Every structure is written in structure tokens, then in C-alpha cells.
Amino acid sequence: QVQLVESGGGLVQPGGSLRLSCAASGTIFSFNRMAWYRQAPGKERESVAGIISGGSTNYSDSVKGRFTISRGNAKNTVYLQMNSLKPEDTAVYYCNAGWTSRGMEYWGKGTLVTVSS
């Protein structure tokens, strides 16, 4: 059974930084796509950043230039470096991973990021 576990969330002041991590277990195959989503209180879940095999990345306009997604050396790990955090970045951040050609994807349970002074 594939499981994704996020870590690294917490409370940070505006302008600060956090690094989220996501590690997968339960598969020997490398995901061809890994991504981060977030859901703020009272809002829909939205895409934050994604990375596919080969290293191409995409970002939402709201985080472009501040957040960086990367894959780790360990198989099926992904990171989200978040800099210049704003109060509006407060949300539960979810890791997503899968094989797009198979239409299979998995979700972590999320990690809370709170940006507040």
C-alpha cells in the first residue's frame, strides 16, 4: 500500500522560511509526477507546485519566485522550500504523487503551515 508522509510544517513569521518534505513508501517504482497542494481554511484545495520525471517544474502564480519544489536523492521523496512566506500561505499542505499514464495518484494526510506574527 502506497503511503505519503509529509513533515516540516509549523508556525513561522511573515517573511520567514520553511522546508516541507514528503516521503513515500509501499512501492518500488518511481512516481513520474510529485506535487504539492494546499488548502486554506474555507477554501478549495489548490495546486502549489509540481515536478515530473526529467525535472520540469510548474508553480502557481501565487508562489512563483518564492517556493521551490525538488526531488530528493532517495526514491520518491519531494521537498518544497518556501521562502518569503506570507499570511496568505497559511494552509494545510498536501503531498501528491502518482503515475499520470496510469491515472493513479496518492495523497498524504497533510502538514499545517501557519504564517503569523
C-alpha positions in Angstrom: 0.0 0.0 0.0 1.4 3.3 -1.1 1.7 5.9 1.7 2.9 9.5 1.5 4.0 11.2 4.7 4.6 15.0 4.9 6.7 16.7 7.5 8.2 20.2 8.1 5.1 22.3 8.8 4.8 24.7 11.7 4.4 28.2 12.7 6.6 30.9 11.1 6.6 34.6 11.0 5.9 36.6 7.8 9.0 36.7 5.7 10.3 33.5 7.1 11.1 30.2 5.5 10.1 26.5 5.9 11.0 23.4 4.1 8.4 20.7 3.7 9.3 17.1 3.0 7.3 14.2 1.6 8.5 10.6 1.6 6.6 7.7 0.0 6.6 4.1 1.0 5.0 1.0 -0.4 6.2 1.0 -3.9 9.5 0.1 -5.7 8.6 2.2 -8.7 9.4 5.9 -9.1 6.5 8.2 -9.4 6.6 10.2 -12.7 5.0 13.2 -11.0 5.1 14.5 -7.5 3.4 17.7 -6.4 2.3 19.9 -3.5 -1.2 21.2 -3.0 -2.6 23.3 -0.2 -6.0 24.0 1.3 -6.6 27.2 3.3 -9.5 27.4 5.8 -12.8 27.8 3.9 -11.2 27.4 0.5 -10.8 24.7 -2.1 -7.6 22.7 -2.4 -5.3 24.3 -4.9 -2.1 23.3 -6.7 1.1 24.8 -5.5 3.9 23.2 -7.4 4.7 20.0 -9.3 7.7 18.2 -10.7 7.8 15.5 -13.3 10.4 13.0 -14.4 13.2 14.8 -16.1 12.9 17.7 -13.7 10.4 20.0 -15.3 8.5 22.1 -12.7 5.5 24.2 -12.5 4.2 26.7 -9.9 1.1 28.6 -9.2 1.4 32.3 -9.8 0.9 33.0 -6.1 4.1 31.2 -5.1 6.3 31.6 -8.2 9.6 33.0 -7.2 9.2 32.2 -3.6 8.7 28.4 -3.5 11.0 25.8 -5.0 10.0 22.1 -5.5 12.7 19.5 -5.8 13.0 15.8 -5.7 15.4 14.2 -3.2 18.1 11.6 -3.9 16.1 9.0 -2.2 13.5 7.5 -4.4 10.0 9.1 -4.2 10.9 12.0 -1.9 10.0 15.5 -2.7 10.6 18.8 -1.0 9.0 22.3 -1.0 11.3 25.1 0.0 9.1 28.0 1.0 10.7 31.5 1.3 9.3 34.9 1.9 6.2 33.4 3.5 3.0 35.5 3.7 0.0 35.1 6.0 -2.0 34.0 2.9 0.3 31.0 2.6 -1.3 29.6 5.7 -2.9 26.3 4.8 -2.6 22.5 5.2 -0.1 21.4 2.6 -0.6 18.0 1.0 1.9 15.9 -0.9 0.5 14.2 -4.1 2.3 11.6 -6.2 1.5 9.2 -8.9 1.8 7.8 -12.4 -0.1 10.0 -14.8 -0.1 7.5 -17.6 -1.9 5.0 -15.4 -4.2 7.6 -13.9 -3.1 6.6 -10.4 -2.3 9.1 -7.7 -1.9 9.2 -4.0 -2.3 11.8 -1.2 -0.6 12.4 2.1 -2.6 13.5 5.1 -1.1 17.0 5.1 1.0 19.2 7.3 -0.1 22.5 8.6 1.8 25.7 7.8 0.8 28.8 9.8 2.3 32.1 8.8 1.6 34.6 11.6 3.3 37.2 13.7 
